[in-house]
Amino acid sequence: VMEYLVGENLAERLAREGAQPVAAAVDLLLTVLSAIAEGHRRGVVHRDLKPHNVFLTQSRSGDLIPKVLD
């Protein structure tokens, strides 16, 4: 069972919008890196980190929430 997510992956967003503003990219990557660090802390190594495996969804308040998949 997986969480049902509504949104798009980072690769789709980059293809549609192109390069993201630096501040937005840094915010996104800090969240992704935090998730990867937590996985490493628990002994999990993500061997296929790429834009297709970063899913972008939104909170109820509209904040962007990246999720690391696979």
URFEN-V918564 format. One line per field, one symbol per residue. ss: DSSP state (h for helix, s for strand, l for the rest). phi: phi as a letter, one per 40 degrees, with the letter a starting at -180 (. if undefined). Layout:
ss = ???
phi = ???
This chain:
ss = lllllllsshhhhhhhhllllhhhhhhhhhhhhhhhhhhhhlllllllllhhhssssslllllsssssll
phi = .bccbbiaccccccccbgdcddccccdcccccccccccdcccgbbccacadcbbcbbbcccgccbcbcbg
